Amino acid sequence: LHRMASAFLSRDPHGDHEELARHHQLGGEPEAAAAAYARAVMAASARGDSPSVVRCAERAVELGVEDELACDLQLARADALSFIGHKDRQRAALDAARPCAVSDAQRAAALSLDGSLLASAGQTEEGLALTAEGVAVARATGDGEILATALARHGWVQLYAGHVAEAAEAIGEASAIAGLTPETEALVATWRGQLYTA
């Protein structure tokens, strides 16, 4: 029955990936379930649904995915947990992601998220060092999305440290990058707005 449901649901490319994953899982298809949960993570992340990102990432990793995808899922999970405020679980997700972060994009995300977490825990200098390294690694990718995200996080840590001019520089550079996705534009705009309250 669940395999029939998953076959039906898989015909709709815009359907509910988490529901599809659940039917694959209950139908004894763990690889297909893991792949559908991974797609559900990306869809939930795009709509800003942090609880769904966390839930689906955990299920995909439990079912087993290749290392590179597991890293991306743990990074998405860590980012979502930062919005929810679960610092211990965010630390665990980052600890799981950092060893398998092989691409510059993954390394930049891991460094930036880790630096932000350290800064929020009062380790500002360590956080600044990691987010600065994250910006340097992000520049090497040549990808505006990755660089804008790293700059925005570095700007937030600079602002948190009381370095308003440096924060304005980082966030200003992120704001000037053209062609960002709405999610990245929102992140940058949020921290640009924080500058006006500093």
Beta strands, then each sheet from edge to edge (+ up, - down):
end
